[in-house]
């Protein structure tokens, strides 16, 4: 079709029909005429039949009054799909993503399935949730299944174990394949919990949960949501780091998509292998910097899997709309290269143009397949690539880097909450960072944005942030500073150690993000306590073994005056005076599930940093005075689903106010709209929709 520029799609609506007008040209006059005629036909059909409604796509009759045959009209709509950023598709149940049905002409789908001749059409989802099989406005309707027998019990999306009713077992052909016992989901939960509690190690507990996810997805999320605070350290940090280190040993069943450097040129084909076509969120890693553990190569798949489990458990994003991806370009970890159990490519990492071409192809293939609104979260990329790729893709795709922007948001949230303890403004604080990698830079940039919002000029804001890397204090004139570090280089003589920097600068807050265990020495903590009445001490490195200091050490050395937060969980600490502190965990899980839910709900095209500052402010508001008195800087993890919901509503509201959303009309009740999208772990009913007619209507006619 040649070069095509589709600049805008404007939608004009009435109460029961809508007409699409396309600004920008099609390459050929014949195409312009055909598509223009298709839009006109749609409008005429909508007026005539009332079939074109804002809550769903058109359902055109086989015979139109347009003079266009249905086949030609269908081709016109497919052309529209290629030219416009929005494409009509059949409405889907917001919970299970099953198509609720719409037809064109003689019954053909409006958009071809992705990966066929359409070449990947971006999808438009109805802005108001269609009443699906999980609608909360009425009883759940039975979900029809094409699968039977073992295909049902072996499918984690469908399997209910012994919760299948007798009627379901008979109709699905699984009677006899399951023990003759009927259990509620509550009893199944009890069974899992008793077995879970018998395990001695956290790794064993992790394996149990992942095995459950592979067997019965609904029950897995019922377990997680029953006690998020209890299971979070198992499915996420710190245990997920240990699981990644032993991924080859604990490997049971592949989860997610493994794409290698040797698949370059064929990524679109690989995406077509994924069984779900309504993907809304992708988490991708290349495994080069897994937590604070370094290059784990293909073993890094545990991170995208764990992150997306929290998308569902904490944010309510449907697991069938999530896709974990591992980009395997090799590993520089010699131990893994020698390990016979290693499951990835056994060669040194590929870098340079070949690596960049793989990333470019992956990003394009994902958006071609799943739409330009598909959220892509970058996770655990090395410092050399993280900022570079973020800056390269952030204005072209719907993406963010959790290590940079997610960590920044949760850290700034903790600082904003701490201001209620210190009783002063953000502009009165000076920050020293141990580490100058992607997490440190992300926090620093968001702090500058928060300071600017408070009225501090950018040049003054950067002077309040001091950074120490492996070569000492970052100062002007130091050799080999990248662009990010130059922004925070101070006009000061070189200083080699963190202790000396703290002594000279006398910061109000120290933030550790370098994964150097014990970096906050007793001397540093003692100095911080002598400089300020309530020093802020954030040991944010993961996992626990890499933390800059423990909660107990901080509270004891500062005599309970330190305002502490950590990246990994620590137990409560009771001092000799009897005061008990509950340390706050600055967990990114406070950020990314809610942001993802809001972005998906609004069809947001790009994610600006303002969304992460807004999220930080919302998280800080969730902390009560009682929490602060206990030492908590974050709301309890037990409330994280409610926190994520409110973050999603804020993000959705921001998106519509700043013209970032693509789903219209704008929901009037955004809270109700977001709640309607939230996934529930309740079991579906698979019984047939059976009923009977009145007896007299069923009389058999005889001669």
Buried (B, 14 or more C-beta within 10 A) or exposed (E): EEEBEBEEBEEEBEEEBBBBEBEEBBEEEEBBEBBBBBBEBBBBBBBBBEBBBBEBBBBBBEEBEBEBEBEBBBBBBBBBBBBBBBBBBBBBBBBBBBBBEBBBBEEBBBBBEBBEEBBBBBBBBBBBBBBBBBBBEEEBBBBEBEBEEEBBBEBBBBBBBBBBBEBBBEBBBBBEEBEEEEBEBEEBBEBBBEEBEEBEEBBEBBBBBBBBBBBBBBBBBBBBBBEBEBBBBBBBBBBBBBBBBBBBEBBEEEBBBBBBBEBBEEBBEBBBEBEBBBBBBBBBBBBBBBBBBBBBBBBBBBBBBBBBBBBBBBBBBBBBBBBBBBBBBBBBBEEBBEBEEBBBBBEEBBBEEEBBEBBEBBBBBBBBBBBBBBBBBBBBBBBBBBBBBBEBBBEEBBBBBBBBBBBBBBBBBBBBBBBEBBEEEBEEBEBBBBBBBBBBBBBBBBBBBBBBEEEBEEEEBBBBBBBBBEEBBBBEEBEEBEEBBEBBBBEBEEBEEBBEBBBBBBBBBBBBBBBBBBBBBEEBBEBBBEBBEBBBBBBBBBBBBBBBBBBBBBBBBBEBBBBBBBBBBBEEBEEEEEBEBBBBBBBBBBBBBBBBBBBBBBBBBBBBBBBBBBBBBBBBBBBEEEBBEBBBBBBBBEEBBEBBBBBBBBBBBBBBEEEBBBBBEBBEEBBEBBBBBBBBBEBBBBBEEEEEEEEEEEEEEEE
